[in-house]
Amino acid sequence: MLRRIVGLGILLNCCASFAHADTISVSCSQSAIQAAINAVAAGDTVVVTGGGCGGNLTLSKPITLSGGGNTTLTGIVTLTTSASGTVRVTGFTFTGSGANARAMYVGISSSAQPFRIDHNTFQSNAQAIYIEISGLGPGLIDHNSLTSGAAAEMIHNSGLGPDNASGWTDSVQPGGPDMVFVEDNTFTYVSPNGNFNATSALQSHYGARTVVRHNTFNLSQIDQHGGPGLIGARWWEIYENTFNTNVPNANQCCFMVLRAGSGVVFNNHHIGSNISNGTIQLIEEDSGYPALYQVGRGINENLSPAYLWGNDASLHIESGSSNVVQGRDFFVSATQPTSMVRWELSTDNGSTTYSYTPYPYPHPLQRSSLAPPTGLAVTVN
């Protein structure tokens, strides 16, 4: 039997049926939005119309909540991931609620499908914590614009919390999917005098593992946290980002502060004023060696060095403490070393080596949001 495909080549079985998904429009009121969220089925989209509204929302089923690009929310959205599909929030302007301008709480289960927060605007003059994440992944935060006041922590990746160290006893696959991905966003601190005032675009804590890639940071930093006596961030992959200090009297001490865990940092760039003291700093705030959860440690706190390569010369790399040593806890090079040491998986040991390969970019959730092709025809002769 001769089969002829007309139009775009079909990659799916010709007899497969497509799941039907509905789009429901609701006015911008807390009660109407929440009622629609509760009523729709998995895969549906709730589009909120109207200029803006307040009130808190709860979202835990695999649907898309969309602001249509012109809706402002002043309440807090609590998002819980689902095992049956992606929970997505897109197209809103969030102006925050309370002193820290909170906009979203995200609860992650490792057995759930990744969440997605994309194409939103977060804006406030407050010391903002716009997105508070609880859990280790997976998830995607992409194509958002976040603007805050001084000393903000715009995205706060809280891992498993201050009393749970199990994020340091499980396996982490470098370049793997089970992390929080922060990509293609723009973070901005509008400084009145050029000082960056310790404004963090992202802070990670308590066993968190975070991929930060292809973002723009305007007078703001990345902080992988590990304060004295605290459970630090576990793993970070930070690459192909741009740090912009192109403002009058720019004075930024730190582009990255890496205080715990391990990972890779490569091909990051700096534009703008010449910052003579701007650094990527690897630091430990506890004494002794090895200190608890310190830089260059992996699963069960075994030695697992960090690697940094190909970053612009104006991103000065330095140790900020005597117990974090270049050539032992971290390595700096012009290109990726041909063989790197890791102890991140339960199957690794002190002599395990690897070559790092990034997770596919853009993240698959970005590609999966494209509309399906139309106008297809199939004839069978």
Disulfide bonds with the S-S distance in Angstrom:
Cys28-Cys53 2.13
Cys253-Cys254 2.47
